[in-house]
C-alpha cells in the first residue's frame, strides 16, 4: 500500500538516525573550546590596615602598698645599730655625732621607721643592737618574745601630740574646732602606728570634753590619708597636700622656722607618749650598746631630746 513503512524501511531509518546521533556525539567530544580570561579593568590595590593602639586608663580598685625591704645590718665592732622610732629622725642627726664625741671610735647607725615596722623587722631576723620604741606595747611584745635584755629596758623620753598646718594655712584653721569644717583635708597616722593610736585618743578625749561626737565624726570624715609613719604625716603637711596633720610636738620643734603653723592640744585632752630604750639580746656589741643607752639617759642625751621638743621621762 502506498505510504506504508515496511520493516525494511523502518530498519533503514533507524540506522540513519543512529549514525547521525553518533556523529553529533563525536563532534561534541572533539570540539576545542577556548576560554577567554576575563580581565577586570579596575586593579584592586592591596588594603593595608593599620591598627591604632587604644590606650585604656585602668581605674585601680585596690591600693597596693609596697613594703620597704628591711635594711640589712651586720654586727661591726664599735659600730652600733639602733632601730629607732621614726619620730626621732630629727634628733638622730645630733645624737649620732654627740655619741661619737663622747665615746671616740664608736659610731651609731640609725634604722628609722615606724615602731610597728621595726618590731616586724626584728621578728623577721633583722640585726639590731638597740631598740628605741615610741610605744610600750611593742616593747612589751618584744620583751615577751625574748628579743630584749629585760633589765636594760628603760624609759627614755616622752612626747605630746600637736596639730601642724602648712605655713600658708590654706584651710584657715585657728582652733581644733576648725578641723571639722567641710572640705578640710587631714592627715593622720594609721592606728597601728604609735602616733596614730595616740591621735585617736586625743580626738576621743577632745570630743568627750569639749566638742561632742558630731565634731569627732566630721574630723574623721575629713581624714584623706592614713600614713605608716609619723614623718610621713608631716611630709603631707609640708608639701601642702593636706590642711592639717596630727604629729608629735617634737616634729614641729625640729622643723625649720616657718615650716609649719601649729594648733596646740591641752594636756587634759592630750596623750603623753612614752618612749623606751633597750639592748637587744642578740647584739654582739652589748658593751657599746650599754654605752649608748647610758649616753641617751644622761643629761647630755636628754638635753638633745629636749632641744627637739621631747619632754622628760
C-alpha positions in Angstrom: 0.0 0.0 0.0 1.3 3.5 -0.9 2.8 5.3 2.1 3.1 2.2 4.3 6.5 1.8 6.0 7.8 -1.6 5.7 10.0 -3.3 8.2 13.0 -2.8 6.0 12.3 0.9 5.6 12.0 1.2 9.4 15.3 -0.5 9.9 17.0 1.8 7.4 15.5 4.9 9.0 16.6 3.7 12.5 20.2 3.1 11.2 20.4 6.5 9.6 19.2 8.2 12.9 21.7 6.2 14.9 24.6 7.3 12.6 23.5 10.9 12.9 23.5 10.7 16.8 26.9 9.1 16.9 28.3 11.8 14.6 26.8 14.6 16.8 28.3 12.9 19.9 31.7 12.6 18.3 31.7 16.2 17.2 30.8 17.4 20.7 33.6 15.5 22.3 36.3 16.6 19.9 35.4 20.3 19.7 38.1 22.6 21.2 36.7 25.3 23.4 38.9 28.3 24.3 38.1 30.2 27.5 38.9 33.8 27.3 40.1 35.1 30.6 38.0 38.0 32.0 40.2 40.9 32.8 38.9 43.5 35.2 39.6 47.0 34.1 39.9 48.0 37.7 43.1 46.9 39.5 42.4 46.2 43.2 45.1 47.6 45.3 46.1 45.6 48.5 44.4 47.1 51.5 46.8 47.6 54.5 45.0 48.0 57.8 47.0 50.0 60.5 45.8 49.2 63.9 45.6 52.3 66.1 46.6 51.4 69.7 43.9 52.2 72.2 45.2 53.5 75.5 42.9 52.5 78.3 43.4 54.1 81.7 42.6 51.5 84.3 41.0 52.7 87.5 42.6 50.8 90.3 40.2 49.1 92.6 42.8 48.1 95.1 45.5 50.3 96.5 48.6 48.1 96.8 51.2 49.3 99.3 54.7 48.0 98.6 56.6 47.5 101.8 60.1 48.8 102.0 62.5 45.9 102.4 64.0 45.7 105.8 67.5 47.2 105.8 70.3 44.7 106.3 72.8 45.5 109.1 75.6 43.3 110.3 77.5 43.3 113.6 80.6 45.5 113.4 82.8 46.1 116.4 82.4 49.6 117.7 79.6 50.5 115.3 76.2 50.4 116.8 72.9 49.6 115.0 69.9 51.4 116.7 66.4 50.5 115.5 64.8 53.8 116.3 61.2 55.2 116.1 60.9 57.5 113.1 59.8 60.5 115.2 63.4 60.7 116.4 64.6 61.4 112.8 65.5 65.0 113.5 67.1 64.3 116.8 69.2 61.4 115.5 71.2 63.8 113.3 72.5 65.4 116.5 72.6 62.3 118.7 75.0 60.4 116.4 77.8 62.9 116.3 77.4 63.6 120.0 77.7 60.0 120.9 80.9 59.6 118.9 82.3 62.7 120.5 81.5 61.2 124.0 82.8 57.7 123.0 85.6 58.2 120.4 85.8 55.4 117.9 82.2 54.4 118.4 79.5 55.2 115.8 75.8 54.6 115.6 73.7 53.8 112.5 70.0 54.6 112.9 67.3 52.5 111.2 64.4 55.0 111.4 60.9 53.6 110.8 57.5 53.3 112.4 57.9 51.3 115.6 55.5 48.7 114.3 57.7 48.2 111.2 60.9 48.0 113.4 59.2 45.3 115.6 58.3 43.3 112.5 61.8 43.6 111.0 63.3 42.3 114.3 60.9 39.4 114.4 61.9 38.5 110.9 65.5 38.2 111.9 67.0 41.7 111.2 70.1 42.5 113.2 70.0 45.3 115.8 71.9 46.3 118.9 69.4 48.8 120.4 65.7 49.2 120.1 64.1 52.6 120.7 60.3 52.4 120.7 57.6 55.0 120.6 55.2 52.6 122.2 55.3 50.5 125.3 53.1 47.9 123.7 55.6 47.0 121.1 58.5 47.0 123.7 56.5 44.7 125.9 55.8 42.4 122.9 59.4 42.0 122.0 60.3 41.6 125.7 57.8 38.7 126.0 59.2 37.2 122.8 62.7 37.1 124.4 64.3 39.6 122.0 65.4 42.1 124.6 67.7 42.1 127.6 65.0 42.6 130.1 66.8 44.6 132.8 68.0 47.0 130.1 64.5 48.2 129.2 64.3 51.9 130.4 62.0 54.8 129.9 63.8 57.2 127.6 61.6 60.2 127.0 58.0 61.4 126.3 56.2 63.3 123.6 52.8 65.1 123.3 50.5 65.3 120.2 50.2 68.5 118.3 48.4 69.6 115.1 50.6 71.1 112.4 49.4 73.2 109.4 51.2 74.4 106.2 52.8 77.8 106.8 50.2 79.3 104.4 47.3 77.8 106.3 45.1 77.2 103.3 42.4 75.6 105.4 42.2 78.8 107.6 42.4 76.7 110.7 42.8 78.6 114.0 41.5 76.0 116.5 40.7 72.3 116.9 37.0 73.2 116.2 38.0 74.2 112.6 39.2 70.6 111.9 35.6 69.7 111.5 34.8 72.3 108.8 33.6 70.8 105.5 36.4 70.4 102.9 39.3 70.4 105.4 41.9 67.7 104.5 43.5 66.0 107.4 46.4 63.5 107.6 46.8 61.0 110.4 49.0 58.0 111.0 47.4 54.6 110.9 46.1 53.1 114.1 48.9 50.5 114.1 51.5 53.4 114.3 52.0 54.7 117.9 51.3 58.3 116.9 48.1 57.1 115.2 46.7 55.4 118.2 47.7 58.4 120.3 45.9 60.7 117.9 42.7 58.7 118.2 42.9 59.0 122.0 43.3 62.8 121.6 40.3 63.0 119.2 38.2 61.0 121.6 39.3 63.0 124.6 38.6 66.3 122.9 35.2 65.1 121.7 34.2 64.0 125.2 35.4 67.1 126.9 34.6 69.9 124.5 33.2 69.4 121.0 31.0 66.4 121.1 30.5 63.3 118.9 29.4 65.3 115.8 32.7 67.1 115.8 34.6 63.8 116.1 32.6 62.3 113.2 33.3 65.3 111.0 37.1 65.3 111.8 37.3 61.6 110.9 35.4 62.1 107.7 37.9 64.8 106.8 40.9 62.4 107.1 42.1 61.9 103.5 45.2 59.8 104.3 46.4 57.4 107.0 50.2 57.1 106.9 52.6 54.4 108.1 54.9 56.7 110.0 54.9 60.0 111.8 57.3 61.8 109.4 55.1 60.8 106.5 52.2 62.7 108.1 54.5 65.8 108.5 55.6 65.4 104.9 52.0 65.6 103.6 51.5 68.8 105.6 54.8 70.5 104.5 54.1 69.7 100.8 50.6 71.3 101.2 48.8 68.1 100.2 46.6 68.4 103.4 45.4 71.3 105.5 46.4 69.7 108.9 48.2 66.7 110.4 48.5 65.1 113.8 52.1 64.6 114.8 54.3 64.7 117.9 55.3 68.1 119.1 59.0 67.1 118.6 58.4 67.1 114.9 57.1 70.7 115.0 60.0 71.8 117.2 62.6 70.1 114.9 61.3 71.8 111.7 63.0 74.8 110.3 61.3 78.1 111.3 58.4 79.0 109.1 57.7 75.4 108.0 54.5 74.9 110.0 51.9 76.7 111.9 50.6 74.8 114.9 47.4 74.3 117.0 48.2 73.0 120.4 46.2 70.5 122.4 45.6 71.0 126.1 47.3 68.5 128.4 44.0 67.4 129.8 43.0 66.0 126.4 46.4 65.3 125.1 48.2 61.9 125.1 51.7 61.6 126.6 53.6 59.0 124.5 56.3 57.2 126.4 59.5 56.1 124.6 61.6 53.2 125.8 65.2 52.1 125.0 66.5 48.6 125.4 69.5 46.4 124.4 68.8 43.6 122.0 69.5 40.1 123.4 71.1 39.1 120.0 73.5 42.0 120.0 77.2 41.2 119.6 78.1 44.7 120.7 76.4 44.7 124.1 79.2 46.8 125.7 78.8 49.5 123.1 75.0 49.2 123.3 75.2 49.8 127.1 77.4 52.9 126.5 74.8 54.2 124.0 71.9 53.6 126.4 73.8 55.3 129.2 74.5 58.3 126.9 70.9 58.6 125.9 69.7 58.6 129.6 72.4 61.0 130.6 71.9 64.8 130.9 73.7 65.2 127.5 71.3 62.9 125.8 68.3 64.3 127.5 69.3 67.8 126.5 69.4 66.8 122.9 66.0 65.3 123.1 64.6 68.4 124.8 66.2 70.5 122.1 64.0 68.6 119.6 60.8 69.0 121.6 60.7 65.8 123.6 59.8 66.0 127.3 61.3 64.5 130.3 60.6 60.8 131.2 
